[in-house]
Amino acid sequence: MATNRGTIDQYLGRTVDFVAFQGLQATGDRPLTMSLTELNQGGLVVTGPQKVAQRFLLEFLREKGSMPLRPAGGTDFITEARLGYLRTAIDVTGAFARAVVDIKSTLSGEESDSDPDDERFADATLEGVSVTGTNAVLRVRIATRAGTSRDFIFPIPVMV
């Protein structure tokens, strides 16, 4: 059974997104599942810095040009990983930096001046990356215009 995690008053004047990655929580470790709902739950929404982090990650994972009506959306990061260009931490760091430039442009174009500052993207920082075997693990910090941030760990397969 889903539980109410807030009141309607907390969402007044805010925009909300549906939760795309189940298991989000402000602190601690919990594996995320890529599904719109968990068993016996549905209609969950995300706001604030977690919304910004989710928007960033969805844009980061979208291959540039993969959506005909949004040809400028997405990044080349996953394309580079899929083609085997990301073999070292330096490769991953460079690809991440290029992706952030694209994401800043895309997300700022989607935001409105009336959006709350904690739901507006400011920057993304690669706090660390490790490449072991066929996996790279990225530690990312997403900052909002309000000065709040969220950290997440993102594993991706790489070719050695």
C-alpha positions as CSV (number, residue, x, y, z in Angstrom):
1,M,0.0,0.0,0.0
2,A,1.4,3.4,-1.0
3,T,1.8,5.9,1.8
4,N,1.3,9.7,1.6
5,R,4.7,11.3,2.0
6,G,3.5,14.9,1.9
7,T,0.5,17.2,2.0
8,I,-1.0,19.1,-0.9
9,D,0.3,22.3,0.6
10,Q,3.8,21.2,0.0
11,Y,3.2,20.9,-3.7
12,L,1.5,24.3,-4.3
13,G,3.5,26.4,-6.8
14,R,5.7,23.5,-7.7
15,T,5.9,21.4,-10.8
16,V,6.2,17.6,-10.3
17,D,7.5,14.7,-12.3
18,F,6.6,11.1,-12.0
19,V,9.3,9.0,-10.4
20,A,11.2,7.2,-13.1
21,F,13.7,5.5,-10.8
22,Q,12.2,3.7,-7.9
23,G,14.0,3.6,-4.6
24,L,15.0,7.3,-4.4
25,Q,15.7,8.5,-0.9
26,A,17.5,11.5,0.4
27,T,20.3,9.6,2.2
28,G,21.7,6.1,2.5
29,D,22.1,3.3,-0.1
30,R,19.3,1.7,-1.9
31,P,19.4,0.0,-5.3
32,L,17.2,1.8,-7.9
33,T,15.0,-0.1,-10.2
34,M,14.2,1.4,-13.6
35,S,10.4,1.2,-13.5
36,L,7.7,3.7,-13.2
37,T,6.0,1.9,-10.3
38,E,6.8,-0.7,-7.7
39,L,4.4,-3.5,-6.9
40,N,1.3,-2.0,-5.2
41,Q,2.5,1.6,-5.7
42,G,1.8,4.0,-8.4
43,G,1.6,7.7,-9.2
44,L,4.6,8.6,-7.1
45,V,6.0,12.1,-7.8
46,V,9.3,13.7,-7.3
47,T,10.1,17.4,-6.6
48,G,13.0,19.6,-5.6
49,P,16.6,18.5,-6.0
50,Q,15.7,14.8,-6.6
51,K,13.6,16.0,-9.6
52,V,16.6,17.8,-11.0
53,A,18.8,14.7,-10.5
54,Q,16.2,12.5,-12.2
55,R,15.9,15.0,-15.1
56,F,19.7,15.1,-15.4
57,L,20.0,11.3,-15.5
58,L,17.2,10.8,-18.0
59,E,18.9,13.4,-20.3
60,F,22.3,11.9,-19.7
61,L,21.1,8.4,-20.7
62,R,19.2,9.6,-23.8
63,E,21.3,9.2,-27.0
64,K,21.6,12.5,-28.9
65,G,19.2,12.4,-31.9
66,S,17.2,9.4,-30.6
67,M,14.0,11.4,-30.4
68,P,12.9,12.8,-33.8
69,L,11.0,15.8,-32.2
70,R,13.9,16.6,-29.9
71,P,17.0,16.2,-32.1
72,A,19.2,18.3,-29.9
73,G,18.2,16.5,-26.7
74,G,20.3,13.8,-25.1
75,T,24.1,13.4,-25.1
76,D,26.8,11.4,-26.8
77,F,27.9,9.7,-23.5
78,I,26.0,6.4,-23.9
79,T,26.9,6.3,-27.6
80,E,30.6,6.7,-26.8
81,A,30.2,3.9,-24.1
82,R,28.4,1.6,-26.5
83,L,31.0,2.1,-29.2
84,G,33.8,1.3,-26.9
85,Y,35.4,4.8,-26.6
86,L,35.2,4.9,-22.8
87,R,38.1,2.6,-21.6
88,T,39.8,4.7,-18.9
89,A,38.7,7.1,-16.1
90,I,40.1,9.9,-18.3
91,D,37.9,8.9,-21.2
92,V,34.9,8.8,-18.9
93,T,35.7,12.1,-17.4
94,G,36.0,13.8,-20.8
95,A,32.8,12.3,-22.1
96,F,31.0,13.3,-18.9
97,A,32.2,16.9,-19.2
98,R,31.0,17.1,-22.9
99,A,27.6,15.6,-21.8
100,V,27.1,18.2,-19.1
101,V,27.5,21.0,-21.7
102,D,24.7,19.5,-23.7
103,I,22.5,18.8,-20.6
104,K,22.9,22.4,-19.4
105,S,21.6,23.7,-22.7
106,T,18.7,21.3,-22.9
107,L,17.5,21.6,-19.3
108,S,17.8,25.4,-19.2
109,G,15.6,25.5,-22.3
110,E,12.9,23.5,-20.5
111,E,12.9,25.6,-17.3
112,S,10.9,28.6,-16.6
113,D,11.7,31.6,-14.4
114,S,8.6,30.8,-12.4
115,D,10.0,27.3,-11.5
116,P,11.3,27.0,-7.9
117,D,15.1,27.4,-7.7
118,D,15.5,24.0,-6.1
119,E,13.9,22.5,-9.3
120,R,16.3,24.2,-11.7
121,F,19.5,22.7,-12.8
122,A,22.7,24.6,-12.0
123,D,25.6,22.1,-12.6
124,A,26.8,18.6,-12.5
125,T,30.1,17.5,-11.1
126,L,31.9,14.2,-11.5
127,E,33.1,13.6,-8.0
128,G,34.9,10.4,-8.9
129,V,35.1,7.7,-11.4
130,S,36.5,4.2,-11.2
131,V,36.9,1.8,-14.1
132,T,37.2,-1.9,-13.1
133,G,36.9,-4.7,-15.5
134,T,34.0,-4.0,-17.8
135,N,32.3,-1.4,-15.6
136,A,32.8,2.2,-14.8
137,V,31.2,3.7,-11.7
138,L,30.5,7.4,-11.7
139,R,29.9,9.4,-8.5
140,V,28.0,12.5,-9.6
141,R,26.8,15.6,-7.7
142,I,23.9,17.6,-9.1
143,A,23.5,21.2,-7.9
144,T,20.3,23.3,-8.2
145,R,20.0,27.1,-8.5
146,A,18.9,27.1,-4.9
147,G,22.3,25.8,-3.8
148,T,21.1,22.4,-2.8
149,S,22.6,19.2,-4.3
150,R,22.1,15.5,-4.6
151,D,24.8,12.9,-5.0
152,F,24.3,9.6,-6.8
153,I,26.3,6.7,-8.0
154,F,25.9,5.5,-11.6
155,P,27.4,2.3,-13.0
156,I,27.8,1.8,-16.7
157,P,29.3,-1.0,-18.8
158,V,32.5,-0.2,-20.7
159,M,34.7,-2.1,-23.1
160,V,38.2,-3.0,-22.1
